[in-house]
Amino acid sequence: MVSAASDSSPQVPSIAPPNELEESEMLYSYFVEKSIRKSFDDVNNHRWDAAAKALASHVHHRVGGAHALGGERHDKEALRRWFERLGRPGASRAAPSTVPAP
């Protein structure tokens, strides 16, 4: 007599549900990515004030090179002005308003 037991059927490993820490890390990563994408969208669409609003007050932004977009910015307002210059046609020919980065 043949038994209907599942002894000979292959065992499928079960996937453990994420623990609480993994869930919170995934949620944090989601919001960080969303915030970064929004900031890039703001810059790409010339919403300089919105892009600068998302920055920390102790920003340090550096672009290397001896050109109009090169240099360092150390506060939100300086970076907002740099965003504006970035969006201007011919920005690479404009005179720099910050000290060039080494």
Residue frames relative to the residue before (quaternion, step in Angstrom):
aa qw qx qy qz dx dy dz
M 1.0000 0.0000 0.0000 0.0000 0.00 0.00 0.00
V 0.3281 -0.7529 0.5439 0.1725 3.56 -0.94 0.93
S 0.3455 -0.7436 0.5421 0.1839 3.51 -0.86 0.99
A 0.3948 -0.7206 0.5229 0.2269 3.60 -1.06 0.70
A 0.3511 0.7528 -0.4914 0.2619 3.58 1.21 0.35
S 0.4602 -0.7022 0.4822 0.2500 3.57 -1.14 0.59
D 0.2488 0.8042 -0.5073 0.1846 3.61 1.15 0.53
S 0.7475 0.4081 -0.2294 0.4713 3.60 0.95 -0.78
S 0.5384 0.6171 -0.4240 0.3868 3.63 1.17 -0.12
P 0.5387 -0.6338 0.4375 0.3417 3.58 -1.01 0.76
Q 0.4099 -0.7043 0.5310 0.2324 3.52 -1.10 0.78
V 0.2232 -0.7578 0.6021 0.1158 3.56 -0.83 1.01
P 0.3998 -0.7243 0.4936 0.2681 3.57 -0.66 1.04
S 0.3637 -0.7181 0.5452 0.2341 3.52 -1.00 0.77
I 0.3643 -0.7102 0.5608 0.2199 3.53 -1.11 0.70
A 0.3799 -0.7367 0.5153 0.2176 3.50 -0.68 1.12
P 0.4832 -0.6476 0.4912 0.3254 3.59 -0.96 0.74
P 0.5804 -0.5882 0.4142 0.3816 3.59 -1.08 0.60
N 0.4418 -0.6779 0.5066 0.2976 3.53 -1.02 0.70
E 0.7385 -0.4416 0.2779 0.4270 3.56 -1.28 0.20
L 0.6444 0.5237 -0.3239 0.4534 3.60 1.00 -0.79
E 0.6529 0.5064 -0.3158 0.4665 3.60 0.93 -0.87
E 0.6405 0.5250 -0.3241 0.4572 3.58 0.99 -0.79
S 0.6812 0.4728 -0.3031 0.4697 3.59 0.90 -0.84
E 0.6255 0.5229 -0.3426 0.4668 3.62 1.07 -0.67
M 0.6418 0.5129 -0.3258 0.4678 3.59 0.99 -0.79
L 0.6563 0.5083 -0.3071 0.4655 3.57 0.96 -0.86
Y 0.6391 0.5159 -0.3174 0.4739 3.60 0.96 -0.87
S 0.6572 0.5140 -0.3082 0.4571 3.60 0.88 -0.94
Y 0.6227 0.5489 -0.3364 0.4447 3.57 1.00 -0.79
F 0.7130 0.4508 -0.2663 0.4664 3.59 0.83 -0.98
V 0.6158 0.5274 -0.3529 0.4670 3.61 1.05 -0.67
E 0.6645 0.4959 -0.3053 0.4682 3.60 0.88 -0.92
K 0.6417 0.5258 -0.3204 0.4573 3.58 0.97 -0.85
S 0.6630 0.5053 -0.2987 0.4645 3.59 0.96 -0.86
I 0.6576 0.5031 -0.3104 0.4671 3.59 0.95 -0.85
R 0.6574 0.5037 -0.3152 0.4634 3.58 0.92 -0.86
K 0.6391 0.5158 -0.3305 0.4650 3.60 1.02 -0.76
S 0.6426 0.5236 -0.3268 0.4539 3.59 0.97 -0.81
F 0.6553 0.4893 -0.3117 0.4838 3.59 0.95 -0.83
D 0.6314 0.5231 -0.3314 0.4668 3.58 1.03 -0.76
D 0.6308 0.5293 -0.3300 0.4615 3.60 1.01 -0.80
V 0.6661 0.4852 -0.3050 0.4774 3.60 0.90 -0.88
N 0.6842 0.5012 -0.2928 0.4414 3.59 0.83 -0.95
N 0.7496 0.3584 -0.2012 0.5188 3.58 1.14 -0.59
H 0.5301 -0.6958 0.3613 0.3231 3.56 1.28 0.60
R 0.4167 0.6541 -0.5103 0.3716 3.59 1.00 0.80
W 0.1149 -0.8665 0.4837 0.0453 3.54 0.57 1.27
D 0.6630 0.5132 -0.3189 0.4420 3.59 0.90 -0.89
A 0.6547 0.5017 -0.3145 0.4699 3.59 0.97 -0.81
A 0.6411 0.5176 -0.3234 0.4652 3.59 1.01 -0.80
A 0.6864 0.4754 -0.2855 0.4704 3.60 0.93 -0.87
K 0.5989 0.5815 -0.3592 0.4173 3.59 1.08 -0.67
A 0.6707 0.5149 -0.2906 0.4478 3.59 1.08 -0.72
L 0.5835 0.6158 -0.3625 0.3859 3.62 1.25 -0.26
A 0.5269 -0.5757 0.5156 0.3537 3.51 -1.30 0.41
S 0.5757 -0.6089 0.4127 0.3570 3.58 -1.11 0.53
H 0.7185 0.4150 -0.2376 0.5050 3.60 1.15 -0.51
V 0.1361 0.8371 -0.5158 0.1212 3.57 0.99 0.86
H 0.0310 -0.7427 0.6679 0.0361 3.55 -1.22 0.65
H 0.0208 0.8144 -0.5713 0.1001 3.55 -0.31 1.33
R 0.0146 0.8137 -0.5785 0.0547 3.57 -0.75 1.04
V 0.0337 -0.7433 0.6680 0.0142 3.53 -1.09 0.87
G 0.3569 -0.7660 0.5005 0.1883 3.54 -0.64 1.13
G 0.6051 0.5784 -0.4263 0.3430 3.52 -1.27 0.40
A 0.3973 -0.6964 0.5498 0.2342 3.52 -1.24 0.61
H 0.4670 0.6243 -0.4814 0.4006 3.55 0.39 1.29
A 0.7511 -0.4420 0.2584 0.4168 3.56 -1.30 0.23
L 0.7255 0.4144 -0.2527 0.4880 3.61 1.04 -0.62
G 0.5433 0.6187 -0.3968 0.4058 3.58 1.28 -0.13
G 0.5220 0.6368 -0.4744 0.3114 3.55 -1.24 0.42
E 0.4595 -0.6641 0.5194 0.2794 3.53 -1.35 -0.15
R 0.1230 -0.7512 0.6443 0.0732 3.51 -1.21 0.66
H 0.1776 -0.8303 0.5262 0.0459 3.57 -0.88 0.97
D 0.7673 0.2250 -0.2000 0.5662 3.61 1.17 0.27
K 0.7024 -0.4996 0.3195 0.3936 3.52 -1.29 0.40
E 0.6624 0.5165 -0.3166 0.4406 3.59 0.92 -0.85
A 0.6448 0.5085 -0.3254 0.4688 3.60 0.97 -0.80
L 0.6682 0.4814 -0.3072 0.4770 3.59 0.98 -0.78
R 0.6061 0.5395 -0.3598 0.4605 3.61 1.05 -0.65
R 0.6499 0.4992 -0.3138 0.4795 3.60 0.99 -0.83
W 0.6234 0.5282 -0.3367 0.4680 3.60 1.07 -0.72
F 0.6097 0.5374 -0.3469 0.4680 3.60 1.02 -0.78
E 0.6462 0.5169 -0.3214 0.4603 3.59 0.93 -0.88
R 0.6670 0.4924 -0.3014 0.4710 3.56 0.92 -0.91
L 0.6028 0.5704 -0.3384 0.4435 3.58 1.08 -0.75
G 0.7331 0.4431 -0.2309 0.4614 3.58 1.01 -0.81
R 0.5587 0.6149 -0.3938 0.3933 3.60 1.23 -0.16
P 0.4872 -0.6230 0.5096 0.3388 3.58 -1.02 0.70
G 0.8139 0.2154 -0.1781 0.5094 3.56 -0.95 0.84
A 0.2720 0.8012 -0.5004 0.1833 3.60 1.18 0.38
S 0.6314 0.5514 -0.3523 0.4162 3.58 1.02 -0.63
R 0.6902 0.4499 -0.2833 0.4909 3.62 1.22 -0.29
A 0.5186 0.6453 -0.4171 0.3752 3.60 1.26 -0.13
A 0.5492 -0.6077 0.4561 0.3479 3.56 -1.18 0.49
P 0.4656 -0.6849 0.4743 0.2986 3.60 -0.91 0.82
S 0.2575 -0.7752 0.5571 0.1498 3.57 -1.08 0.70
T 0.6931 0.3873 -0.2787 0.5404 3.59 1.27 0.22
V 0.6103 -0.5338 0.4324 0.3945 3.52 -1.30 0.26
P 0.4546 -0.6934 0.4710 0.3012 3.65 -0.73 0.92
A 0.5216 -0.6260 0.4871 0.3144 3.53 -1.18 0.68
P 0.5371 -0.6282 0.4415 0.3492 3.62 -1.03 0.64
